[in-house]
């Protein structure tokens, strides 16, 4: 069970907005899983159900012109950055009007209009992209930052070393966030990770790092506000290690038999939406009002799903749009 929260001070209106956002994220994830079950979403879906406080608490503190890089589990991050829910679902269903024209799908969802440079199907690949984007921002002397979210499995890959080292050497304006759900796909990350973990590795580069309960929206929000203020103030890169837990399998097709049912049941009691609702009820927000917020979120996403399902597929010729033709690779070979 989570610790007693009755004595905590917080902004009730801000927490209620975060509570609404977390319900919107969960509803969108459930819609994505529905699309997978109905065979209108092709490819893998990686849900973030149970991890919503990281998306709401981290991305909710970014400005629209800030840059976001995400993972293959990036629906919640994208929605929190301001992407339109219907456009996202059109993308997942491969329809006209998707954020990437229906060609990116779940693992490569992006929306440049809100500063979301994209999810990434390659674990850790977004870290070096984030370093590059942050370096460009510094060279241009722009007043904005980059936020890069990756999972705990990514800290064991080369891009983690390269990206953090580059950001530290050049003092780049980037916030690195390790969204640690304890599993690298179907393997417990702790069994494959040497040393004291993500934050210790970041500190080895001289990067200030904080560790936080990633299911505690208030703790995530406060930590990110402080770290982002340092980044915006010219302090160079910062690092947040947020420990959370996904309540589903690695993908929508993964029944997760490698986890004891008792473990999942216990962790379900610590999930962030319920904890936020408990805080709000303790602050005097009526349970009926919270239920109405949930219902509104679910209604929004249900309507977006139906609109996405009714949308047409792109014309076949669209497959060639935005693709560079460099000619035959055989030209000049002989």
C-alpha positions as a printed Julia matrix, in Angstrom:
334×3 Matrix{Float64}:
   0.0     0.0     0.0
   1.2     3.56   -0.63
   2.09    5.66    2.43
  -0.53    7.78    4.16
  -1.06   10.96    2.14
  -3.5    12.83    4.36
  -1.02   15.48    5.56
   0.35   16.51    2.16
  -0.1    20.03    0.84
  -0.82   20.57   -2.85
  -2.62   22.68   -5.43
  -6.02   21.01   -5.72
  -6.9    22.47   -9.12
  -3.53   21.45  -10.57
  -3.83   17.91   -9.25
  -7.35   17.62  -10.6
  -6.11   18.61  -14.07
  -3.38   15.99  -13.79
  -5.96   13.44  -12.66
  -8.04   14.22  -15.78
  -4.97   13.92  -18.0
  -4.04   10.55  -16.53
  -7.56    9.27  -17.21
  -7.31   10.53  -20.82
  -4.02    8.67  -21.21
  -5.43    5.46  -19.77
  -8.54    5.67  -21.92
  -6.41    6.17  -25.03
  -4.27    3.15  -24.14
  -7.4     1.07  -23.67
  -8.67    2.26  -27.06
  -5.37    1.23  -28.63
  -5.74   -2.23  -27.11
  -9.31   -2.36  -28.41
  -8.03   -1.6   -31.9
  -5.49   -4.39  -31.57
  -8.18   -6.84  -30.46
 -10.44   -5.78  -33.35
  -7.5    -6.19  -35.76
  -7.69   -2.61  -37.02
  -4.4    -1.68  -35.36
  -1.56   -3.56  -37.01
   1.78   -4.25  -35.37
   2.64   -4.08  -31.69
   1.03   -1.88  -29.06
   3.07   -1.16  -25.92
   0.63    0.13  -23.26
   1.69    2.4   -20.41
  -1.28    1.58  -18.18
  -0.1     2.16  -14.61
   2.65    4.59  -15.65
   0.48    7.65  -16.3
   2.01    9.82  -13.56
   5.31    9.98  -15.43
   3.66   11.32  -18.58
   1.46   13.76  -16.7
   4.07   14.89  -14.2
   6.99   15.2   -16.6
   5.51   16.25  -19.94
   2.85   18.39  -18.28
   5.65   20.73  -17.2
   6.99   21.27  -20.72
   6.11   24.27  -22.86
   4.59   23.75  -26.28
   7.83   24.87  -27.97
   9.98   22.5   -25.9
  11.11   19.31  -27.61
  10.06   15.82  -26.53
  11.61   12.48  -27.47
   9.82    9.31  -26.4
  10.0     5.52  -26.44
   8.09    2.72  -28.13
   5.72    3.11  -25.11
   4.97    6.72  -25.94
   1.21    7.26  -26.32
   0.85    8.92  -22.92
   3.83   11.2   -23.46
   2.48   12.3   -26.83
  -1.01   13.03  -25.52
   0.41   14.94  -22.55
   2.5    17.08  -24.93
  -0.71   18.32  -26.52
  -1.29   16.01  -29.49
  -4.91   15.58  -30.56
  -6.41   12.28  -29.38
  -8.35   11.67  -32.6
  -5.29   12.35  -34.76
  -3.32    9.93  -32.6
  -5.92    7.2   -32.99
  -6.11    7.83  -36.72
  -2.36    7.28  -36.77
  -2.63    4.03  -34.85
  -5.36    2.82  -37.22
  -3.36    3.92  -40.28
  -5.97    6.43  -41.47
  -6.04    9.8   -43.21
  -5.54   12.59  -40.69
  -3.13   10.66  -38.49
  -0.32   12.66  -36.92
   2.1    11.07  -39.4
  -0.4    10.55  -42.18
  -1.12    7.03  -40.99
   2.39    5.85  -41.86
   4.16    5.94  -38.49
   1.86    3.9   -36.31
   2.23    3.33  -32.6
   5.98    2.98  -32.15
   6.86    5.97  -34.33
   4.08    8.37  -33.44
   5.13   12.01  -33.68
   3.62   15.47  -33.85
   6.05   18.25  -34.72
   3.33   20.89  -34.2
   3.46   20.28  -30.45
   7.22   19.63  -30.29
   6.94   15.85  -30.16
   9.81   14.67  -32.38
   8.71   11.09  -32.13
   8.55    7.8   -30.35
  11.23    5.3   -31.3
  11.1     1.57  -31.88
  14.83    1.21  -31.21
  15.54    1.09  -27.48
  17.71    4.03  -26.45
  17.95    5.56  -29.93
  16.02    8.63  -28.82
  18.77    9.55  -26.33
  21.32   10.57  -28.95
  18.62   12.27  -31.02
  17.73   14.31  -27.93
  21.39   15.28  -27.45
  21.52   16.43  -31.07
  18.33   18.47  -30.73
  19.59   20.05  -27.51
  22.91   20.92  -29.14
  21.07   22.65  -31.98
  19.03   24.64  -29.46
  22.19   25.72  -27.66
  23.95   26.75  -30.87
  20.91   28.81  -31.88
  20.69   30.35  -28.38
  17.01   29.44  -28.18
  15.01   29.65  -24.98
  13.68   26.11  -24.86
  14.68   22.67  -23.62
  14.61   19.03  -24.68
  13.04   16.26  -22.63
  14.03   12.68  -23.41
  12.12    9.79  -21.85
  13.44    6.22  -22.03
  13.0     2.97  -20.16
  15.26    1.18  -17.7
  16.36   -1.29  -20.38
  17.88    1.58  -22.36
  20.54    2.31  -19.73
  22.33   -0.88  -20.77
  22.69    0.24  -24.39
  25.4     2.3   -26.04
  23.28    5.37  -26.85
  22.8     5.98  -23.11
  26.57    6.35  -22.64
  27.02    8.39  -25.8
  24.04   10.71  -25.31
  24.62   11.52  -21.64
  28.34   12.01  -22.19
  27.74   14.42  -25.1
  25.13   16.37  -23.16
  27.4    16.69  -20.12
  30.5    17.67  -22.1
  28.67   20.47  -23.92
  26.33   21.5   -21.1
  23.22   20.9   -23.18
  19.68   21.95  -22.17
  18.16   18.49  -21.84
  16.23   16.65  -19.13
  16.77   12.91  -19.28
  13.99   10.84  -17.7
  14.35    7.12  -17.02
  10.81    5.74  -16.79
  11.69    2.58  -14.87
   8.92   -0.01  -14.85
  11.26   -2.77  -13.7
  11.22   -4.8   -16.91
  13.22   -4.77  -20.1
  10.54   -6.37  -22.27
   9.93   -9.65  -20.37
  13.12   -9.68  -18.27
  13.5    -8.07  -14.87
  15.97   -5.27  -15.49
  17.64   -5.71  -12.1
  18.81   -9.18  -13.12
  20.68   -7.73  -16.12
  21.93   -4.41  -14.73
  25.17   -4.07  -12.78
  25.81   -1.38  -10.21
  23.51    0.94   -8.33
  21.2     1.87  -11.19
  20.29    4.71  -13.58
  20.82    7.74  -11.33
  24.27    6.54  -10.24
  25.3     6.12  -13.85
  24.1     9.66  -14.66
  26.04   11.07  -11.7
  29.18    9.37  -13.02
  28.99   11.85  -15.92
  28.67   14.75  -13.49
  24.94   15.12  -14.19
  22.72   16.1   -11.26
  20.21   13.26  -10.78
  17.12   12.76   -8.64
  15.15    9.63   -7.84
  11.41    9.68   -7.32
   8.37    7.43   -6.88
   7.03    7.5   -10.43
   3.52    6.57   -9.27
   3.33    9.66   -7.06
   2.17   12.48   -9.33
   2.95   15.15   -6.72
   6.53   13.92   -6.28
   7.11   13.66  -10.03
   5.64   17.12  -10.63
   7.77   18.76   -7.93
  11.0    17.04   -9.02
  10.49   17.97  -12.67
   9.69   21.59  -11.86
  12.97   21.88   -9.98
  15.09   20.07  -12.56
  13.61   21.97  -15.5
  14.26   25.28  -13.76
  17.92   24.31  -13.52
  18.08   23.27  -17.17
  16.34   26.46  -18.33
  18.71   28.46  -16.16
  21.72   27.2   -18.08
  22.74   24.49  -15.64
  23.22   21.86  -18.32
  21.61   18.43  -18.43
  19.64   16.94  -15.54
  18.43   13.41  -14.88
  15.29   11.99  -13.27
  14.87    8.34  -12.33
  11.14    7.63  -11.88
  10.24    4.16  -10.59
   6.85    2.92  -11.76
   5.14   -0.32  -12.83
   3.21   -1.31  -15.94
   0.04   -3.2   -15.12
  -0.14   -4.89  -18.52
   2.3    -7.07  -20.4
   5.13   -5.7   -22.49
   2.78   -5.55  -25.49
  -0.93   -5.94  -25.99
  -0.31   -9.57  -26.95
   1.8   -10.34  -23.87
  -0.07  -12.07  -21.04
   3.02  -11.56  -18.82
   3.16  -15.08  -17.31
   6.65  -14.24  -16.01
   5.1   -12.09  -13.24
   3.24  -13.58  -10.25
  -0.4   -12.53  -10.15
   0.08  -11.54   -6.51
   2.77   -9.06   -7.5
   0.56   -7.38  -10.08
  -2.38   -7.25   -7.66
  -0.23   -5.61   -5.01
   1.19   -3.06   -7.43
  -2.3    -2.28   -8.72
  -3.04   -0.82   -5.27
  -0.22    1.69   -5.85
  -1.22    2.86   -9.34
  -1.13    6.65   -9.82
  -4.7     7.48  -10.79
  -6.14    5.91   -7.66
  -3.54    7.63   -5.5
  -4.37   11.0    -7.04
  -8.08   10.41   -6.54
  -7.47    9.57   -2.88
  -5.64   12.86   -2.41
  -8.4    14.81   -4.11
 -11.13   13.19   -2.05
  -9.14   14.0     1.08
  -9.0    17.62   -0.08
 -12.77   17.77   -0.37
 -13.34   17.04   -4.06
 -16.57   15.13   -4.4
 -16.28   11.52   -5.58
 -19.04   12.18   -8.12
 -16.97   15.01   -9.63
 -13.97   12.7   -10.0
 -16.18   10.06  -11.59
 -17.45   12.69  -14.01
 -13.87   13.58  -14.95
 -13.19    9.92  -15.69
 -16.4     9.6   -17.71
 -15.54   12.72  -19.74
 -12.08   11.35  -20.54
 -13.48    8.0   -21.61
 -16.19    9.67  -23.71
 -13.62   11.86  -25.49
 -11.45    8.88  -26.4
 -14.42    6.7   -27.38
 -15.62    9.39  -29.78
 -12.09    9.8   -31.14
 -11.84    6.07  -31.73
 -15.12    5.93  -33.63
 -14.1     8.91  -35.76
 -10.73    7.31  -36.48
 -12.35    4.01  -37.39
 -14.71    5.8   -39.8
 -11.9     7.74  -41.48
 -10.66    6.52  -44.88
  -7.35    4.84  -45.52
  -4.77    6.95  -47.38
  -4.48    6.66  -51.15
  -1.79    4.22  -52.21
   0.24    7.04  -53.77
   0.67    8.57  -50.3
   3.17    5.81  -49.55
   5.65    7.64  -51.78
   5.11   11.1   -50.28
   7.89   12.36  -47.98
  10.21    9.63  -49.27
  13.49   10.68  -50.83
  14.37    9.0   -54.13
  18.15    8.74  -54.41
  18.05    6.45  -57.4
  19.17    2.86  -57.72
  21.94    1.81  -55.32
  23.47   -0.07  -58.27
  24.11    3.1   -60.24
  27.82    3.68  -60.58
  28.64    0.39  -58.86
  30.14   -1.16  -61.98
